[in-house]
Every structure is written in C-alpha cells, then in structure tokens.
C-alpha cells in the first residue's frame, strides 16, 4: 500500500513537471502568471480596455450616442432590459447575428451588457462584434444590476406591448 502511494505521488509530480515544461515551450501555451481580474479579462490583445464606466454609459445613453445590446437569453431580456436595447443572446449568435447586425450603425458606439459580476456573455459578445468588424464596442460590467441601481430607464416586453 505504501509503495503504491509513493508511486502515485511520483507519477503526479512527473506529469506536472512535464506539463509545465511542454506549456513553457508551446507558442499557444497557457499563461500561468496571467491576471484573471475583471479588468484584465476585459482588455483586448492590443491593450485597450473594453469596460465602460456606468457614468459614461449613462451620459451616452442620454445623448442617444450608443446602441445597447443585451447578451442574455430572450427570456431574461423579455423580463427586463435597458430601455431601447437590442437582444443578441450569445448562445444564439449564429441564428440571430445577421438580423441584428443590420440594425447596428457603424458610426455609433455599441455597449454590450448582461447581469452579474461573473457574467461573461457581454464580454464574449463584445469580442465577437470586434472580430465581425465593429470597431466601437464597450462592455458595461454587471450591466443590468448597475443600471437598475442607478435608477436608469428599463423596460420589459410586457410594458412594450401595452
């Protein structure tokens, strides 16, 4: 039993050393020292931050200088969303992108959002839009929650239908 335990520990240590060694020399290896903070995750490869502060988003909203896009599911969007926001669920991007992209003017800023500090849908959507050729894209982190807390205009599909 003791011999088996020693062998298992030796195998784990050997595998870890080999794994780190291979990762170090790979061109696309994992960056083990990388920061995983919200700010670091919301930075493009060129070093530009995708985050837009709430106060700036409020000002842009009031001046109608941006298109807000909700990256959450249709059901969540129907329940409550930023007034005038479009819905482009990240999980349905393949089916809905062509319809939504026709509504996105190239001259306006696009602000993506979802809900919750750990929600990555808005970041994923922003990255997708950037790769699709939209150059002016930002992310409102924890979007719906901070928008509600600031008492900014919201709507739901039920109120739109009335």
C-alpha positions in Angstrom: 0.0 0.0 0.0 2.8 2.4 1.0 4.7 1.6 -2.2 1.6 2.3 -4.4 1.1 5.7 -2.7 4.7 6.7 -3.3 4.4 5.6 -7.0 1.2 7.6 -7.4 2.8 10.8 -6.0 5.8 10.2 -8.2 3.6 9.9 -11.3 1.7 13.1 -10.4 4.9 15.1 -9.8 6.5 13.8 -13.1 3.3 14.6 -15.0 3.2 18.1 -13.6 6.8 18.8 -14.4 6.3 17.5 -18.0 3.1 19.6 -18.3 4.8 22.8 -17.2 7.8 22.1 -19.5 5.6 21.5 -22.5 3.4 24.5 -21.8 6.5 26.7 -21.4 7.8 25.9 -24.9 4.4 26.0 -26.8 3.6 29.0 -28.8 0.0 28.9 -27.6 0.7 27.8 -24.1 -1.4 28.8 -21.1 -0.2 32.0 -19.4 0.0 30.7 -15.9 1.0 34.1 -14.5 -1.9 35.9 -16.2 -4.1 38.1 -14.2 -7.7 36.9 -14.2 -9.3 40.1 -12.8 -12.3 41.6 -14.5 -10.1 44.5 -15.8 -7.5 42.0 -17.2 -10.2 39.9 -18.9 -11.9 43.0 -20.4 -8.7 44.1 -22.2 -8.1 43.5 -25.8 -4.9 42.0 -27.2 -3.8 45.5 -28.1 -4.2 46.6 -24.5 -7.4 48.6 -24.9 -10.0 48.3 -22.1 -13.4 47.2 -23.2 -15.0 48.4 -19.9 -17.2 51.5 -20.0 -17.9 53.1 -16.6 -21.6 53.5 -15.6 -21.5 57.3 -15.5 -20.1 57.4 -19.0 -22.7 54.9 -20.3 -25.5 57.0 -18.7 -24.3 60.1 -20.5 -24.0 58.3 -23.8 -27.5 56.8 -23.3 -29.0 60.3 -22.6 -27.4 61.6 -25.7 -28.5 58.6 -27.8 -25.0 58.0 -29.0 -24.9 54.3 -28.5 -26.7 51.0 -29.2 -27.1 48.8 -26.1 -27.1 45.1 -26.7 -28.3 42.6 -24.1 -26.3 39.4 -24.4 -28.6 37.4 -22.1 -31.3 34.9 -23.2 -34.5 36.1 -24.8 -36.4 35.1 -21.7 -34.2 37.3 -19.4 -34.4 40.1 -22.0 -38.2 39.9 -22.1 -38.4 40.1 -18.3 -36.3 43.4 -18.1 -33.7 45.2 -20.1 -32.2 48.6 -20.7 -34.7 50.8 -22.5 -34.2 50.6 -26.2 -31.7 47.8 -26.0 -31.5 45.1 -28.7 -31.2 41.4 -27.7 -28.5 39.3 -29.2 -28.2 36.2 -26.9 -24.6 35.0 -27.0 -25.9 31.4 -27.0 -27.9 32.1 -30.2 -25.4 34.2 -32.0 -25.3 32.1 -35.1 -29.0 32.3 -35.7 -29.6 35.9 -34.8 -26.5 37.9 -35.7 -27.4 38.6 -39.3 -30.8 40.2 -38.3 -29.3 42.3 -35.5 -26.2 43.3 -37.5 -28.4 45.2 -40.0 -29.7 47.3 -37.1 -26.2 48.3 -35.9 -25.0 51.6 -37.4 -21.2 51.7 -37.9 -20.9 55.3 -36.5 -22.4 54.6 -33.1 -20.8 53.0 -30.1 -22.1 49.6 -29.2 -22.4 48.8 -25.5 -22.9 45.1 -24.6 -24.2 44.0 -21.2 -25.5 41.1 -19.2 -26.1 40.7 -15.5 -24.0 39.6 -12.6 -20.3 40.3 -11.8 -19.3 36.9 -13.1 -21.4 37.0 -16.3 -19.1 36.8 -19.3 -21.7 36.9 -22.0 -21.3 40.6 -22.6 -17.5 40.3 -22.9 -17.9 37.3 -25.3 -20.4 39.3 -27.4 -18.1 42.3 -27.5 -15.2 40.1 -28.6 -17.4 38.6 -31.3 -18.6 42.0 -32.6 -15.0 43.3 -32.7 -14.0 40.2 -34.7 -17.0 40.9 -37.0 -15.6 44.3 -37.9 -17.4 46.6 -35.4 -14.7 48.8 -34.0 -16.5 50.8 -31.4 -17.6 48.2 -28.8 -17.6 48.5 -25.0 -18.9 46.4 -22.1 -21.0 47.6 -19.2 -19.8 45.2 -16.5 -22.7 43.8 -14.3 -24.8 45.9 -16.7 -28.4 45.3 -15.7 -27.8 45.4 -12.0 -25.8 48.6 -12.0 -28.3 50.2 -14.4 -31.2 49.3 -12.1 -29.3 50.5 -9.0 -28.7 53.9 -10.7 -32.4 54.1 -11.4 -31.9 54.3 -15.2 -34.7 53.6 -17.7 -35.7 49.9 -18.0 -38.4 48.2 -20.0 -39.8 44.7 -20.5 -41.6 43.1 -23.3 -44.8 43.2 -21.3 -44.6 47.0 -20.9 -43.6 47.4 -24.6 -46.7 45.5 -25.7 -49.1 47.8 -23.7 
